[in-house]
Amino acid sequence: SGIVNCQNTLIANFGMPVWENPTEFMMEAVFKHEKMKYRYISTEVPKDKLKAAFEGVKAMGYKGFNCTLPHKQNIIPLLDGLGESAELMGAVNCVVERDGLYIGENTDGKGYTESLSQVTKIEGKSILILGAGGAARAIAIECALENAKKIIIVNRSKSSGQDLAELVEKNTAASGEFIQLDGEVAVPANVDIVINATNIGLYPDATKVPIDMSTLKSNMIVSDVIPNPPQTQFIKEATALGCTTIDGLGMLVNQGKIAIKYWSGKDVNADVMRQALVDLFN
Ligand code: NDP
């Protein structure tokens, strides 16, 4: 008939900067693959323009947006409500319009637990997390909400490490413990899962993660949040020791897959998203 629907559902990614953020590539690739009439637009928004950008979202009827640095906390007072983990973490990476209200969610930690669930049950596990920044907070809280038994936070700075361990201990059913990083950390023998949630190893950094590799056992699961390169030195060494490993692409892909589910209700093909990133990084 020649009549085409030119209307797309709009999603943004607000950050400053956003030029090094690969999310748009995997989102657009999977929208195309799934024949979804959605567009995902990376948009640089300076800190003092977030409120105006959010007004624009409402005026133009965006279904939602991701927010990355420096907006993950600053968006909170502007929103109509928060999901459970976003509330506990005090950070939002995904905003979803539901019945006219814009609700803040955090899919970073959920993306991680989704990857982890593909290789093990989280319930009852003891988990050591290196780092206490945004990624570590998201992972610690979400694993605790998935009924992990114990979360051990190892961090260089005492205050943020202690804060996160206390947040877990006081606000979730899991126990939270803090170990101050001093040289290399020895992984306690009863730990099931070891996670690097620092930026050590992010391209072009090739520094070694401060974990005593001789304390890793082959029955441990070892993972890294670094998406680029996916095979970090840490992951390579842990694989050589016989550990089951999970790379940072899993978290990145799954947080996006969960966000799409929130925005559209649709379960999309994660392999297409992962391949889009692999192609981009190669
Ligand atoms: P933050 O800046 O919030 O936190 C960084 C953390 O790393 C802090 O705990 C910091 O310790 C620690 N750290 C940094 N350098 C060193 C070092 N040389 N030695 C010891 N500790 C160090 O960053 P984010 O948590 O937001 O991000 C961390 C990484 O996670 C990034 O590389 C990012 O790419 C990745 N990420 C991946 C995601 C994914 O989907 N795969 C999602 C989100 C993040 P201290 O407190 O002492 O400074």
Residues whose N, C-alpha, C, O or C-beta is under 5 A from the ligand:
A	BS01	NDP	D108 G131 A132 G133 G134 A135 A136 R156 S157 S160 A197 T198 N199 L202 V225 P227 G248 M251 L252
